[in-house]
Amino acid sequence: DIIFVNNIKFDINCNISPSIIEEMKELAKCKIQIGEIENFINDTPKIARYVYLREDISENDIKKIRRQKGKAKQMINFLYRATPLKPVDFLLNKLHIISFLQAIILDEKNEIFDYTFYGYQKSMKHKQQVQIAINQDKRPVDALKVYWSRKINDHWYANIGRYEMRCKMRELENICDTALLNFLNDI
């Protein structure tokens, strides 16, 4: 699943001004508690320029951000795939929240997760929409959680000016994962 997700291509806006990149790096240093996420999002006029990567923010832009408050906590479940060793609060920073908001607001709304789940090849009637995963209460499939985690992390790396490095890291991950998969298949 990870190799499949890593090979999906989507566009991230990497045309971020150097001054915004420096501010984003500061946001990456600011830890945030789970209980503070909604208050952070309520400060919409302050964070909107980071979410939209521009200075001219409309009232409609602010409303779009505020509507995502409830979904922000769902995002936390996508950032880890196993029981974390440390509390999740320790792992979150304000840039994660900004990156999540970018992924949900700026990325394509009707994006389809074109993946045939193992064992469902014959009964799969439709492909899942990516946005549905955070709009429903039931647990999404693991591959879709991995994809959301990747989307958020890709925005995070783009926001600090390191997206090209992230793409190279993903290529290296794929090489290692493919080698491991080949090794395990040969056993």
Secondary structure, 3 states (H helix, E strand, C coil): CHHHHHCCCCCCCCCCCHHHHHHHHHHHHCECCHHHHHHHHHCHHHHHHHHHCCCCCCHHHHHHHHCCHHHHHHHHHHCCCCCCCCCHHHHCEHHHHHHHHHHHHCCCCCCEECCCCCCCCCCCCCCEECCHHHHCCCCCCHHHHHHHHHHHHHHHHHHCCCHHHHHHHHHHHHHHHHHHHHHHHHC
